Amino acid sequence: MYQNPKTIPTETKEHLAKRIQKKKDELKKIYNSPRDIFTTEKLKKWGAVQVVKLFLGIPVVPGR
């Protein structure tokens, strides 16, 4: 890529297009099956973080 600087813009465009498409696919997946997001492992981690925040005096509810 660095040996041929003229190809940098097209390569970055392709990379950015791939990232955008990946995010679109992830959003479609979340929209089609929202229950798959909340796994027990993620909920356990979230709960542990909330308990630690409670002990440290940080508000548990975000935005307060």
ZIKATA-V764716 format. One record per backbone hydrogen bond with DSSP energy under -0.5 kcal/mol. NH is the residue of the N-H (numbers start at 0). CO is the residue of the C=O. Records with the same first field share a line. If there is no record, write none. Layout:
NH: CO, CO
This chain:
6: 3
7: 4
10: 6
11: 7
12: 8
13: 9
14: 10
15: 11
16: 12
17: 13
18: 14
19: 15
20: 16
21: 17
22: 18
23: 19
24: 20
25: 21
26: 22
27: 23
28: 24
29: 25
30: 26
31: 27
32: 28
35: 32
36: 33
37: 33
38: 36
42: 38
43: 39
44: 40
45: 41
46: 42
47: 43
48: 44
49: 45
50: 46
51: 47
52: 48
53: 49
54: 50
55: 51
56: 52, 53
57: 52
63: 60
